């Protein structure tokens, strides 16, 4: 059996779990770069098992059709929105998932707060100026007494609430299906979408990407925001109209942004976002912590070992994939 581990940029898969048993009978190839859609079919054609690292590489029905030797997808995570699970099932390809457990569940929330502070206090800029011999170039803002707006109050959105309260922030939220009662149960005030953008001093995105949420933050929504407001996105890049955001930041119609996710990943080297001084960028670090790799690849190894023995476990069906995404 030939196994491909995709998009393992840091090559952590092999040191986060014990692959020695699998390596006795299988050839393991780790790809530490992103494959282009053009090269993916020929590069992946020899492989029998493909391990995906979250949703870093879209795997379409068309790509699956060009992989005749494929017998298993071992995904990392409970679900995968960029893998056509139904197409895999039609081919008889097993898809396994990994459990969500341990402290890494709050990793994205923690990074979100890191980005908020980095933008509010100009931390990357001031840190660089210190290395250059400088001293005090900007004045930041405090979060106490300000309003945190949550675009989405799912699992990650809910994690944000107690931290905001600890900082003395008022918290408001909106999503299409959020009720006032559900918001109040989390200690949050539900507002309408326009109010969310207009009232927030810090607006943090926590929606699941889907057809209804794609581009939901556009020029109209950005125009509602305060000139002093900060926008943070650790969910999915395509939720925000990137061109509209670049224009708003370039014209200083909002104060700044902290972005961990982008419409195209890895972020192209010539992206205008890289040159904007009022943006803090991180390379999709939300889940990218040691604890994630340890949990996810321990399960991946178990899943592959079970498959090789003819008794696959943690099976992901198209129905389970869809329902899990809906529940996030």
C-alpha positions in Angstrom: 0.0 0.0 0.0 1.1 3.5 -0.8 0.1 6.3 1.6 0.2 10.0 0.9 0.0 12.6 3.7 -1.0 15.9 2.1 -0.1 19.5 3.0 1.9 18.6 6.1 3.9 21.8 5.8 5.8 21.2 9.1 6.1 17.5 8.6 4.6 16.9 12.0 2.4 14.0 11.1 5.3 11.5 11.4 6.5 12.7 14.8 3.1 13.3 16.4 2.1 9.6 16.3 3.7 6.2 16.0 3.6 5.1 12.3 6.1 2.3 12.7 3.6 -0.5 12.4 2.1 0.9 9.3 5.6 1.6 7.8 6.4 -2.1 7.9 4.0 -2.9 5.1 3.3 0.5 3.5 5.2 3.2 1.8 4.5 6.6 3.3 5.1 9.9 1.4 4.7 13.2 3.1 3.9 16.2 1.0 5.2 19.4 2.7 3.8 21.7 0.0 0.5 22.4 -1.5 -0.2 20.4 -4.7 -1.8 22.4 -7.5 -5.1 21.2 -9.0 -3.3 20.6 -12.3 -0.6 18.3 -10.8 -2.7 16.5 -8.2 -4.1 13.8 -10.5 -0.8 12.5 -11.8 1.0 13.0 -8.5 -1.6 11.2 -6.4 -2.5 8.5 -8.9 -0.2 5.8 -7.5 -1.5 6.1 -3.9 -4.0 3.8 -2.2 -4.6 5.9 0.9 -4.7 9.6 1.2 -4.5 11.4 4.5 -5.8 15.0 4.4 -4.7 17.7 6.8 -8.0 19.4 7.6 -9.3 21.2 4.5 -6.1 22.4 3.1 -6.6 20.7 -0.3 -10.0 20.5 -2.0 -10.7 17.0 -3.3 -13.5 17.0 -5.9 -15.5 14.3 -7.6 -13.4 15.0 -10.7 -10.1 14.5 -8.9 -11.4 11.3 -7.3 -12.4 9.9 -10.7 -8.8 10.3 -11.8 -7.4 8.2 -8.8 -8.0 4.6 -9.8 -5.9 3.1 -7.0 -7.5 5.0 -4.2 -9.1 2.9 -1.4 -9.2 5.2 1.6 -9.3 8.8 2.7 -8.0 9.3 6.3 -9.1 12.9 7.1 -8.1 14.8 10.2 -11.1 16.2 12.0 -14.8 15.3 12.4 -15.8 16.5 8.9 -14.4 17.8 5.7 -16.2 20.4 3.6 -13.8 20.3 0.7 -13.8 16.5 0.2 -16.6 15.0 -1.9 -17.5 12.2 0.5 -20.5 11.1 -1.6 -18.2 10.6 -4.7 -15.8 8.6 -2.5 -18.7 6.4 -1.3 -19.9 5.7 -4.9 -16.4 4.4 -5.6 -16.4 2.2 -2.5 -13.6 4.4 -1.0 -13.5 4.3 2.8 -13.5 7.7 4.5 -12.4 7.9 8.2 -12.5 10.8 10.6 -10.7 11.7 13.8 -12.3 12.6 17.2 -12.6 16.1 18.6 -11.2 15.9 22.1 -8.6 17.5 24.4 -7.6 21.1 24.9 -7.0 21.9 21.2 -10.7 22.5 20.8 -10.2 26.1 22.0 -7.1 26.7 20.0 -8.9 28.8 17.4 -10.6 31.0 20.1 -7.2 31.6 21.7 -5.7 32.6 18.4 -8.6 35.0 17.8 -7.9 36.8 21.0 -4.2 36.9 20.1 -5.1 38.6 16.8 -7.5 41.0 18.5 -4.8 42.2 20.9 -2.2 42.3 18.1 -4.3 44.7 16.1 -5.6 46.7 19.1 -2.2 47.3 20.5 -0.1 47.3 17.2 2.0 44.5 18.7 3.7 43.2 15.5 4.5 46.7 14.3 5.9 47.8 17.7 7.9 44.6 18.1 9.5 45.1 14.8 10.3 48.8 15.6 12.0 47.7 18.8 14.2 45.3 16.9 15.2 48.3 14.7 16.1 50.4 17.8 12.8 52.4 17.9 10.5 53.3 20.8 6.7 54.1 21.0 5.3 54.7 17.6 1.6 54.1 18.2 -1.1 54.3 20.8 -3.4 51.3 21.1 -6.9 50.9 22.6 -8.2 49.0 25.6 -11.0 46.4 25.2 -12.7 47.1 28.5 -16.0 48.8 28.0 -16.0 48.1 24.2 -18.4 45.9 22.2 -17.5 42.6 20.8 -19.7 41.5 17.9 -19.8 37.8 17.0 -20.8 36.9 13.5 -21.9 33.4 14.4 -22.5 31.9 17.9 -21.6 28.3 17.3 -18.9 26.4 19.2 -16.1 28.8 18.5 -18.3 31.8 19.0 -19.4 30.6 22.3 -15.8 30.1 23.5 -15.3 33.8 22.9 -17.9 35.0 25.3 -16.4 34.3 28.8 -13.1 35.8 27.7 -14.8 38.9 26.4 -16.7 39.2 29.7 -13.5 38.9 31.6 -12.2 41.9 29.7 -15.3 43.8 30.6 -16.7 43.8 27.1 -20.4 43.9 26.0 -21.1 41.0 23.6 -23.6 41.1 20.8 -24.2 38.5 18.1 -26.0 37.7 14.9 -26.5 34.8 12.5 -29.5 33.8 10.4 -30.7 31.1 12.8 -29.7 32.6 16.1 -32.7 33.4 18.4 -32.7 36.0 21.2 -33.3 33.1 23.6 -30.3 31.1 22.4 -28.1 34.2 22.6 -29.3 35.1 26.1 -28.5 31.6 27.3 -24.9 32.4 26.4 -24.9 35.8 28.1 -25.1 37.5 24.7 -27.5 40.1 23.2 -28.9 39.2 19.8 -29.0 42.1 17.3 -29.9 42.4 13.7 -27.1 42.0 11.1 -26.9 45.7 10.4 -26.7 46.5 14.1 -23.9 44.0 14.5 -21.6 45.7 12.0 -22.6 49.2 13.1 -22.2 48.7 16.9 -19.1 46.4 17.1 -15.8 47.8 18.2 -14.3 44.4 17.5 -16.2 42.1 15.0 -15.1 38.5 15.0 -16.2 36.0 12.4 -17.3 32.5 13.5 -19.6 31.2 10.8 -19.3 27.9 8.9 -18.6 28.5 5.3 -21.5 27.5 3.0 -23.4 28.9 0.1 -25.4 31.2 2.4 -22.3 32.5 4.2 -20.0 32.9 1.3 -19.2 36.6 0.8 -21.7 37.5 3.6 -19.3 40.3 4.7 -19.1 42.5 1.7 -18.7 46.2 0.9 -22.2 47.0 2.3 -21.4 45.4 5.6 -18.0 46.9 5.9 -19.4 50.4 5.2 -21.6 50.0 8.3 -18.6 49.6 10.6 -17.0 52.3 12.7 -13.8 53.8 11.4 -12.3 52.8 14.7 -13.5 49.2 14.4 -11.4 46.0 14.1 -12.4 43.0 12.0 -11.0 39.5 12.9 -11.5 36.3 10.8 -10.4 32.9 12.0 -13.2 31.0 10.4 -12.9 30.8 6.6 -11.6 33.4 4.2 -14.4 33.2 1.6 -16.9 34.4 4.2 -15.5 37.9 3.6 -15.3 39.6 0.2 -11.5 39.9 0.2 -11.4 42.7 -2.4 -13.9 44.8 -0.5 -12.0 44.3 2.7 -8.7 45.3 1.0 -10.4 48.5 -0.2 -11.8 49.3 3.2 -8.4 48.8 4.9 -6.5 50.7 2.3 -8.9 53.7 2.6 -8.9 53.4 6.4 -12.6 53.0 6.5 -12.0 50.5 9.3 -9.0 50.7 11.7 -7.6 47.3 11.1 -8.0 43.6 10.7 -6.6 40.4 12.0 -6.8 37.6 9.5 -5.9 33.9 9.8 -7.8 32.6 6.8 -7.9 33.7 3.2 -9.9 33.1 0.0 -6.9 31.4 -1.6 -4.5 29.4 0.6 -1.6 29.5 1.0 -2.0 33.3 0.6 -0.4 34.3 -2.7 2.9 36.2 -2.3 1.6 39.1 -4.3 -1.6 39.5 -2.3 -2.2 43.2 -1.4 -3.0 42.1 2.1 0.7 41.5 2.7 1.5 45.1 2.1 -1.2 46.8 4.2 0.2 48.2 7.5 -3.1 47.9 9.4 -3.4 44.2 9.0 -2.0 41.4 11.1 -1.7 38.1 9.1 -1.2 34.6 10.4 -1.0 31.5 8.1 -4.2 29.6 9.1 -2.9 28.8 12.5 -6.3 28.4 14.2 -6.0 24.6 14.7 -2.3 24.4 14.1 -1.1 23.5 17.5 0.9 20.5 18.8 -2.1 19.1 20.7 -4.1 18.9 17.4 -1.5 16.9 15.6 -1.1 14.5 18.5 -4.8 13.8 18.8 -5.5 13.8 15.1 -2.7 11.6 13.9 -3.0 9.1 16.7 -6.5 8.5 15.4 -5.3 8.5 11.8 -2.8 5.8 12.6 -5.6 3.7 14.3 -7.9 4.3 11.4 -5.4 3.1 8.8 -4.3 0.1 10.9 -8.0 -0.9 11.3 -8.5 -0.5 7.5 -5.5 -2.6 6.7 -6.9 -5.4 8.9 -10.2 -5.2 7.0 -12.2 -3.7 9.9 -12.4 0.1 9.2 -13.4 2.3 12.1 -14.7 5.9 12.5 -16.4 5.9 9.2 -17.6 9.2 7.7 -20.6 9.0 5.4 -21.9 11.9 3.3 -24.9 12.2 5.7 -22.7 12.3 8.8 -20.4 14.8 7.1 -23.3 17.1 6.3 -25.0 16.8 9.6 -21.7 17.5 11.5 -21.0 20.6 9.5 -24.6 21.8 10.1 -24.1 21.3 13.9 -20.8 23.3 14.1 
